[in-house]
Amino acid sequence: MKKAILLFASFLLLFPSCGQKALNCDLLRDKSDKDSRIKPFNDIHLEMSLKPFKVNDRDSIDQVCRNIFAQWGPLLKHADTISVMLWTADGSEILNYKGDKKQRLEWSQYVGNPNTEHEVNSGPVDLSLHQRAYDYIPNPPQYTYGDLKYIVSSLKEQGKLLTGKTIRVGETFDPGPEFAKSEFKYKKHPEICMGNTMGAKTFVCCYATLNEDKEHYAGFPSGIPQGTPFGTFFGKQSQHFLTDMGFDFLWLSNGLGFGMETWSATGAVFDGKKFHPEKLNDTREKIIDFWTKFRAECPDFRIETRGTNISVGADLAKDGVDLKAIYNGGFNLLPPPNSPWAALDGNFGLELAGYMSRISELPDDRYLFRYYTHDPWWANSPWLDRYGREAHDIYLPMAVTRIDADGNVKLPTHLTFLTIDDSYGNMPEQVPSEVIPHILQGRRTSPDQPGLIVWVYPFDEYHDWAYKQPERIEEIYYGDWFIQQAINDGFPMNTVVSSGNFTKLMEEGKNTFDESILVSIVPDAGSEMEKQLMKFVENGGKLFVYGPSSHASKEFLDFLNIKTVEPISGEMKMKLRLKSDRIKVPGSDILKHNADMSGGGIETVVNNSADPGTKVLAQAFLGNQKRDVVVQRQEKEWNGGMVTYLRGTNSATYRGGHLLTPDNPDKWFNGSSLLRYSLDNMGYSIHFDKLKAGLKNPINCISRCDNAFYFSGFTPNQTIEQQWLFPQGAPIFTGYETELRNGMAHYRMPKSYQEECRVFVKQDEGVVSCYEVAPVEWNVKRRIGINGLKQATVRIYPGADDTHFEVVNNVGYPYNKPSLERKKGTDYAGTYYEFENITGELIAIW
């Protein structure tokens, strides 16, 4: 069927004269081969510029529209609604709109930045695209607002004919200088450009005000009065423009509405050297005032948002962005998706931590996953070049999930692609044909239960602290940066629940997190979260607690068996009682703990050193002063429960640019590595064997689907060997061979991967493999083989529907030897069957 779809699409492209009758064919609407394991998206967005419309005539426009839906047809059948989001220009087409359909449209016809001192197509050849722009083709077509209205209507009509689905079309607004010429921003009203994101005064700030302007505008026919809030002007102009052009929604790009410096680790509250908490309330009020004024003028069009490149806590602490107030403001918006910056800087920790922080709570149950296929402005196509056709930025964020207030796993409802056209207006079929299978596989194996590690995100706490305890603003900033560094270190965390939802679920007695390890800040004294975290551990759960402990209750400090003393900071020597990575040229054992970047100094020591259930796993020494930075406690009465406290160091500082700069691992100890190292004592060993400390570690996510474990990841440097051991044994990936050494599985993983694991083996040495075997039997769904076993204990996790499950040992086809006796277990996360003292080959059948 898929081949037929592609053949039909090719037919349409070759023979467009077949016209509308051919379009009524239902091939692209067919659902007979729909994969029931792929949960449909509420909406799939195809983002594009106007560049593919290289000829301004209606037949050509219609043909381009047909091509769009034909190319993406195999994916679009998994959507309830289809949206096309037009990057018409930079949003100045909204600001400039006069209500005249014959008005010339300034559109994004450039490659590079057209808002510089150098004219388009001119200047020295050695200028970069950020210094000068080119027309994307010779003599680009010119468009009017009336032409844009026709493009919008053609997308809806042709899309409906080809897919049978509702087609929505959206408009975009960007605060920066990147996409089209903007006399409005940079000549007529530069006062609205308060952000320095791409140089001095380059980004529109949402809470700016406009100077007087006597020109006629659609929403301001008598001109703009002095001091008009940007939100008021933009809202009124948007209402007129969106209505007149036939748009259905508006996308606010690059953080508009979410602060002043939306790409940066600094902002209105943190200047890179010092925090200014006295500015929090003023900044918050200005941001909420923008949304209120905008919605007063443009009340009904749905708003979709890019958000910032940073996380919720860091945005709040550095730029006064009160996401809770924005979410709860009734502004009818979708929350920001994952940032596309991982493609640009490789900082997957920031992408994943930011994504989880902003979906921990939501305005409703909708949220987005966004993928970066092409860039229509900067002469790159990430799928082909930045990603090198590797799918890590598909599988990693698609392994992320949130837990809602009812304990349900909630997947992204919307999927969006930036963009389907490249910088030269081409839509190469190679990209959708290669990307779509990865997207569908990522959706097919999306989590259906919490992952191995769950972040209890302090969404309410951070917002309460910022405005009720502003002296804790450094602690808020530290918390999110510490977690993003831990993810970059290889800590496999990809499930999030807000602290509010966590406490509610625990109060209701739900067992949502029984198979997961929780990660949380130190809870506030006397809080419900404090009570429920202790209850979780006392009932057998495993918990990491990180961060400053000065606001903890005596009861919780006793629970951790620590006390607070005089804080210390600076350069400290580390002493570990933890297994660490094997590094041929070792890095440093000196930790640089910057109190300003880490929410204060290190202030914890063990309270009762005679407690037999307490282990000090890491210490820091400054002269003759000692602090206990990792403390583990386990009591017999806790039914296997365990808590590990990590003070945590943000091993990064601000040295200019957009983000914090990590400390050089050859010179300084990485404070975030203690989180992964401490997993060892909870039974999960994840270690790396590498040549030197400075090599970037693999990024890993471990998710659960259909009773299997899915290991998704990115390997920045393939000389690094990964070593894995779980309580139930060494994980054996389907389709892989692994050498077991001292019971641990050793892998050299590809650049990007998403691998299924249903088999765990306890065996000291040897090469063990796991592989698919053809079913070749009536009513058998699956067979997998496991070989290389030597007196091993093997645990197998079949599919969730395991009504027919058997295992045979050392038997070839037709596998008619009696199956082994099964021992069913549930103590190691999920349902598995255990087989002891196995040598040779096993074939698992279900």
C-alpha positions, 0 to 999 in steps of 0.5 A: 500500500505504501508503494502504491501511495508513493507511485500515485504521488509520482503520477500526480507530479508527472501528470498534473493535468489529470486535475481534480478528478485524479485528486479525489482518489482515496489512496492517500486516505486509505487506513487498511494498513494502518499500524495499530501500535502507532497512536495517532497524533492530534495534529501534524504540522508541516512548516514551510516558507514561501520559497517552494512557490517559485512561480506566482501563478495559481496552477503552479501554487496548486501543484506545489500544494499537492506535492506537499501532501503527496510527499508526506502522505505515509505519515499524515494518515496518522494524524487527526488534523493536518496543519501547514505553518507558513514562515511567510516572512519574519512577522513584520508582514503582520506589523506592516499590514494595512488591510489592503490585499494589493499591498506588496508583501515583504517575504522571506526570499533570502538566504542569510540575514537581510537586516545588516549594513550590507545590501542583499547580494552585495558586499565582500565575498568573505562575508558570512550569511549572518553578515549579508543575505542573498536572494534564494533564486535569481529574480524571486517572484513578488507577492501581495497580501492577496497572493498570500490569501490564495496560497492559504486557501490552496493549501486547505483545498488541495490538502483536503482533496488529497488526504480527506482531513481537515487542513489548518494553516498557521502564520508565524512571528519571529522577534529577530532579524533572521528571515526577511527585511524589516523596516518596521523593527529596525528603522521605524520602531527600533525601540521595541528591540530590547533583546541582544540575542543576535547583537545589540538591540536585535530581538523584539521584547514582548513588553516593549512600547512603541513610539508615535507613528502617524502611518495607517495600519489595519488595526490603527487606521489613524496611526500608533499613539505614543507609548502603545504597548507592543502587546496591544498593537501586535494583538490588534494587527494579528486579529485583522491579518489572520482573519483577512488571510484565512489563517487558523493559528499563530506561532510565536517564534524564538521565545516571544512572550517568554522574556527578553533574552530567550536564547541565553543563560542570562537575562533581565534578572541574571546578568552573568555575574549577579542575580537581581531578585528585586527585578523578578516581580516587575519582569513577571508583571510585564510578561503577563501584561503582554499576554493579557493585552494581546489577548484583549485584541486577538481573543480567539485564534489559537497561539502556538509557541516556540518558547526559549532554549532554556528550562523552566527554572533557569528561565524563571531565575534569569529572566523572570519568566513565570511559566505557571502564570502563562499556563494558568492565564487562560490564554489558549496556547500550546506549550513550547516544544523541545528546543531545536538547538541540540542540532546546533550545539549538541547539548541534548541535556539542555534539550531534554531537561528543558523539554521535561521541565515545561511539560511537567505541567501543562495548560491542558493535555496537549504538547508538541514534539518538534523535529528539525529537518530543513532550515529555509534560511541558513543554507543547511538541512539538519537531517542531511548535514547537522544530524548526518542522517542519524536519528538521535534527535528523534529517538531521544526526545520521543523517549520522553514522556510525562505522568499526569494527575491520574498517573497516566503516561501522556505522549505528545499530541502534536508533531511538527517539522521545521521545515519541509523545504530547504533554503533554496525552495526545494523539497527533496523527497529523500528527507521525508522518505528517510525521516518518516520511518524513524518518526513512526518507529519512535511513535510505535515504541513510545513509552507506555509506562514510566521509565527507569528514572523519573524526575519529580520536577518542582514546578510549583516550588520554583514559582513559589520560591521566586516570588515568596523566597527570592533569596533562593533564586540561585538555587532555582537556577542551579537545579535545572543546570545540574540536571541538564549536565547529568543528562549530558554525562549519560544519566538516563532520565526521560520521564517527568512528573510535577511535584504536585501530581506526584504528591496527589498520586501518592496520597491516592495510594497509586503505585505509578512509580513502583518500578522507577527510581525518583529524582527530586530536590530536597523538599521544603520543611513540612511540605506534603512532598516531603511526607510522600517522598519519605513514604515512597522510600519506606514502602520500598522505593528508591530515591535520589535527592539533590541540592541545598539542604538548608531549608529541609526539616529536621525530620527529613535531615534525620531521614537522610542522616545528614546535618548542615554545617558551615558551607564551603566553596572553591577548589576541593579534592574529591574522594570517592567510594563509588565505581567510576568510569575507566579513563585511560588518561584520567581527568582531575579529582579537583571539584570546583564548587562555585557557590553562585552557580550552585545555589550556595556552598556545600554544607552537609556532613553525616549526622550519625556516623555509627548508623549501620544503614548509612554509607558515605559515597563521596566526600569533598576536602578543602584544607582540613574541612570535609563535607559529605557530598553523596550519602546513601541510607537504607533501613531494614524496615524500608522493604528494600527502599533506599535514599541517596542524597547528593549535594550536587555541583553545577560544573559550569560558569557563564563566560559569555555567549548564549549558554554556560560553559562547562568546566574543562573535564581535564582540569576539573572533576565533573560534579554531575557525574556523581548522579550516574555513578551513584546508580551503582549502589541502586543496582544499575551500573552504567559506565564508560571506558574512554581514552581521556576525560574530555571526550563527550559521554553518550546520551542515554534514555531508557524507556518502557513499551510493551513490557520491553526496555528501549535504550535510545541514545547518541554517541558523540564519540564512537571510541567510547565503550558503554558498560551496562549491568542491571539488578536482573542481569546484563541487558542483551539488545535484540540484534546485538552481540555483547561480551560479558566481563565480570557480569557486565555487558560491553557495547560499542554503540552506533552514532544514534540508536534505539534498541529493544531489550527483552533479555537480561543475563547473569553470567560472568564471562562470554559472548552472548547474542540475541536475535530475531527468529522467524515465527514459521508457526501458526498463531505465533507472533514472535520468536527471539533467540539467545545464544552463548549462554554458560550456566546462566540465569536468563530473564526474558520480558515477553510482549505485554500479551503473553498468554502463550509463552514458552522457551525451549533450550538447544532445539532447532526448527520445528522447536517441538521439544517440550518447553522449559518450566517457567518461573514468573517474576515481577520484582525486577520492573515488569513481568518476566520469566526466569530460567536458571543454569542455562547453557547453549541457546534459548528460543523464546516464543510468544 
